[in-house]
Amino acid sequence: MATTMNPQPGERYITEITLPTGTTYEIVDEGARTLLNTLSNYSEFLGVLASTSTISDGTTTANVVLASGTAVTAQKGNIVIQSVTGTAGMMGREFIYDGTQWQIFGDISTQNLGNLAYKS
């Protein structure tokens, strides 16, 4: 039976080991990989919405049209981006469908990127 490990700030952990033969092995946390796989199975990116298909936080319609022209009915965990180009630059918001309504969970508008996004 696996035990739960609670990492503490400042503590050191082994992430790989090199044997006297020179062979190095990466230590893999099977529990973490299982959790990541479970999370990745929960959501699916559908694409960017067509300009004719607008949603906002709390919109209950599951039917949307993607920029490709494909009409889809969202399922729980589906993600879309709604983008609009305006006087303030590109504005975009990420939405996830919770099975009943769309919830905003990210704003990728150019004015929100900050100065670091434009450094070379």
TATAPE-V714199 format. One record per pair of residues at least 24 apart in sequence whose C-alpha atoms are under 10 Angstrom apart, sorted by sequence separation. I is the first residue (numbers start at 1). GAP is how many residues later the second one is. D is the distance in Angstrom with one decimal. If there is no record, write none. Layout:
i;gap;d
I;GAP;D
I;GAP;D
This chain:
i;gap;d
74;24;9.3
75;24;6.0
76;24;7.8
78;24;9.3
79;24;9.5
80;24;9.7
83;24;9.9
85;24;9.4
55;25;9.8
74;25;7.9
75;25;9.0
76;25;9.0
77;25;9.7
79;25;9.7
81;25;9.1
82;25;9.7
83;25;8.9
84;25;9.0
85;25;9.9
46;26;8.6
55;26;9.8
56;26;9.1
74;26;9.7
76;26;9.5
79;26;9.6
81;26;9.3
82;26;9.7
83;26;8.3
4;27;9.3
55;27;7.7
74;27;9.6
81;27;9.0
2;28;9.9
3;28;10.0
46;28;8.4
54;28;7.2
74;28;9.4
2;29;8.6
53;29;8.5
54;29;9.4
44;30;9.8
44;31;9.1
47;31;9.4
48;31;9.1
49;31;6.6
50;31;9.5
51;31;8.0
43;32;9.2
44;32;9.1
45;32;8.6
46;32;6.4
47;32;7.4
48;32;5.6
49;32;6.1
50;32;7.8
51;32;7.8
43;33;7.7
44;33;6.3
45;33;5.8
46;33;5.8
47;33;5.2
48;33;4.6
49;33;5.3
50;33;8.6
51;33;7.6
42;34;8.0
43;34;4.2
44;34;4.9
45;34;4.6
46;34;5.6
47;34;6.4
48;34;5.9
49;34;7.3
50;34;9.8
42;35;5.7
43;35;5.4
44;35;6.0
45;35;6.1
46;35;8.5
47;35;8.9
48;35;7.2
49;35;9.9
62;35;7.7
41;36;8.9
42;36;8.3
43;36;6.9
44;36;8.9
45;36;8.7
57;36;10.0
61;36;9.6
62;36;9.8
40;37;9.8
56;37;9.1
58;37;9.9
60;37;8.9
62;37;8.1
39;38;9.9
55;38;9.9
56;38;9.9
57;38;7.7
59;38;9.3
60;38;9.7
61;38;10.0
62;38;7.7
56;39;8.2
57;39;9.5
58;39;9.4
60;39;8.9
61;39;8.0
62;39;7.3
55;40;8.5
57;40;9.9
58;40;9.9
60;40;6.0
61;40;6.8
62;40;8.0
59;41;8.7
60;41;4.2
61;41;8.1
58;42;8.8
59;42;5.4
60;42;6.4
58;43;5.4
59;43;5.4
60;43;9.6
48;44;9.4
57;44;7.9
58;44;5.3
59;44;7.9
48;45;9.8
56;45;9.4
57;45;5.7
58;45;5.9
59;45;10.0
48;46;9.1
55;46;9.8
56;46;7.0
57;46;5.0
58;46;8.2
55;47;7.5
56;47;7.7
57;47;5.4
55;48;9.5
56;48;7.3
57;48;9.1
45;49;10.0
55;49;9.6
45;50;9.9
46;50;10.0
45;51;8.9
44;52;9.2
43;53;8.3
43;54;9.2
